[in-house]
Amino acid sequence: MAERSYWLDLFTPATWQEFLDAGASVSGFRESRWNTLQKVKIGDYFLCYLTGVSRWIGVLEITSAAFQDTTPIWKDESFPCRVNVKVIAKVTPETGIPVKEMRDRLSVFQTSTGGALAWTGHFRGSPTKWKPSDGEAVVAAVRQAMESPVVRPIDPGKLKYQPKAIKTKIGLVTVPESEPSEPPEQEPVKEPAAHTEIQWLLLKLGSDMGFNVWVARNDRSRSCNGNRFSDLQALRSSLPLQFDDATNRTIELIDVLWLQKNSIVAAFEIESTTSIYSGLLRMGDLVAMQPNLNIPLFLVAPEDRREKVFAEVNRPTFSRLDPRLAEICRFISFEELRQRLAQVKDFVQYLKPDFLEELSEVCDLEQE
C-alpha cells in the first residue's frame, strides 16, 4: 500500500460549522487550488486547522478523487473544487489544540527563519502537503484531545466573525462601505487618549522584554498617566540606516517599533480613528518599497472595529501589493492587549516575541 500523505485543510470557524452542518462528507477549495487538489489521493488525510484561533480541529480521510461541484454547502463561497471525505477525528473549537502547543513536535517551527511569526507562512493556503512526521503528530494530538479534552475558552466574536469577500481578478478583496457621517452635536470622543495609552503599553512591553523601542517621531513628547515616552531608557533616538531615505521616512512615522540591535522585531500601527487608514497606508508603502522586508506587522484597534480593520486591510489597494498586505498583517484588539498584559505583568521580562502571535489573529481572507 502506498504511503499516506498529509494535507493542510484550512477552515474558518464559520466554514467549519457549515461543513459539519452539511454532513461533514465534502471538503471544498477555491478554483485556484484545482491543480493541487488533483494530487490528493484516496486514503490521504486532511489536517483541519481553524484560522483566527490557530487550533487543530480535526482529521479527515479522503474517500474520492477530486471533482468540481457547486452544490451549496458554504454560505459565502462555493469552494467548487471538492473531494469526498469521512471524519477520522474531530474536536470542538474550545477543545482544539493550539498550534503553539505543538511547536516542539512540528518541523514548521524548527525550520522557520525570519522572525517569531515566520511559521505562519506554512498556513497560508490549502490544500498544502505536509511532512509525514508532522501529519502523524497532528493526528495523534487530535486523537488525544478527543480522549482527554481540555477546554480553552475562545472569544465568541472570533467564532462568529466571517469577513465578506468579493472575487476579483487580483483575488479576494473586500470593499468597505462609506463611513457614516457623525452628527455635529456629538460629544468629542476619547480616541487620542486610547491611542496614547496603547502606544505606551506597547513601548513598555517591548522595553520590559529587553528590546530597544521606537515611537513615531511626532509622538515622542507624549505621556500616559504621568509616564513620559521620552523617559524610557530603551527608547532609540535614531533608526537603523540600512534603508533608503523614502523607506526611513515611512518607518519613522510608524506608531511603535521593537528593535534588536539594527533589526526591526515588530511594527505596530494603532488605529483608533474612524477611518482606520493612515497606518495601513504607511504599512502599504513599506511593503511596496521593501517587498522582501520580513517584519511582523500588527494592526492594533478596539475590538468593536475589528471587522472594519479586516475590511480595510483586504481592500483592492493593498491586495495588489506583493506580498499582499493581508498576508503579513495581524490584528490585536485593545481589550485583548490590556487583558493579557495584566496576566503576564509579573513575568513579562521572560516573554519572547512569539507572545505576539498568541495575542493576534490573521487578517488574510485567503487563509481558508
Secondary structure, DSSP 8 states (H G I E B T S, - for coil): -----EEEEEE-HHHHHHHHHTTS-EEEE-GGGHHHHTT--TT-EEEEEETTTTEEEEEEEE-S--EE---S-SSS----EEEEEEEEEE--GGG-EEGGGGTTT-HHHHH--SSTTGGGGGGSSSSEEE-HHHHHHHHHHHHHHHHS-------HHHHH-----EEETTEEE----------TT-----HHHHHHHHHHHHHHHHHHTT-EEEE-GGGTT-EETTEEGGG-TTB-SS--S-S-HHHHHHHTTSSEEEEETTEEEEEEEE--STT--HHHHHHHHHHHH-TT----EEEEE-GGGHHHHHHHHTSHHHHTSSS-HHHHEEEEEHHHHHHHHHHHTTSGGG--TTHHHHH-EE--TT--
